[in-house]
Amino acid sequence: MINRNLRVVLAEDSVVLRDGMVELLGARGCEVVATAGTAPELLAAVVEHRPDVAVVDIRMPPTHTDEGIRAAVEIRARTSEVGILVFSQHVETAWASRLLADGAGGVGYLLKERVARTSEFVDALQRVANGGTALDPEVVTQLMRGGQHSRVTTLTPREREVLELMAQGHSNRSIAALLLVSERAVEKHVAAVFTKFDLPATGADNRRVKAVLAYLAESGS
């Protein structure tokens, strides 16, 4: 269900794309409380409005290299309660790893050309606002091309497959449908991941998010 009060700061240097996104998000019940065309404008807007989520393009003026994602990392350091959804045409694995490095949830990274429907984008915004993850499969793949650490290598191929789908935001039921297995089988794989990643059950921790972030941080380091 869409949160009708979801407050968003949108950073996008293309005026046409930015205006179009404001209109689309508004039609889906989101409130775009501010827009930004540069990284400094983005930082100032987040400080002023304290949104649920900041949508950030990677390449912004003046150099159009990594100003946006640098600002995203700074937002995480200053205001960790604000979710970050990177929305770009490019995969920057080094900066993505830095976004994930603190082990906290509320992070997404989607590729513009691979988002087919506005509803998918809003669903991702909602997951990020709620402290979850929303990562494009290509981003997950590229993050996993780094060195392999001990906890990662203890996972079976099926457990890694399940964890990759968890990173994309899929529920156990959705994973079961995609892998053509029972939901109970997925639950067993997820439980094995929690055990191997030393994530005991607690009332406060979101173990799914912690497992995903630990996996990506280790695989991409």
Phi, psi and omega in degrees: 000135182285134175280113184290348181254013182296121184256129189232137164256129186246119178250113182203124185279343176279114183298318182297312180295319181298313180296322179295320179292322177301316181294316182294317180293321177299321179293336179267007175093004177272152177251110175277103187279341178196152172239158182217141178253352179222164179297316177300321177298321178298311181300317180294321181293321179294317178298318183288317191257340182046064184287172172287322183217141169251124176266123192232127169275149183286310189259111183228166179299154008269339186263345181056043177247280184224022183302319184295312183286332172299318178295324178298317177297321179294321177298318179300322181288323185272317186226078186294343180284347179274123177290152180237123173240106176283129183228103192213169172270354189235151173253117177247093189293325182296314180287326176299319178298323178293323177298325183273349193294334184281355176075009179262158179274199180075039182228136174222157179209104181243148177263131188303316187286351184254001176268110187274332184224147177300325180299323178296318181295316180293322176300319179295318176303317182296317179298316181296317179298330180271009177091010180265197180234153176214094187240130176299141179306324179294324176295316178301314181301314182290326177294332184274004182274001180276199182291152180258129181252172192303313183293324179295318184288348177279347181283142173283162178305321180292321178296321177294321179297316178297318182293323176299318179290326173300320180298328180281354177100010181284143174280170177302319180296317179294319178298317180301318180293320181291324183267357180059045176230173180283155176297327177297322178296319178297317179302321179294319178296317180297317179298322178295321177299313180301319180294313182292333178266007177056054181241085180291157179290130174223164181284339188257331189274141172267097186292329179298313180295316181297320179295315180299311183293321177297318180297311182291322179296318180288318183292328184267000184275000000 
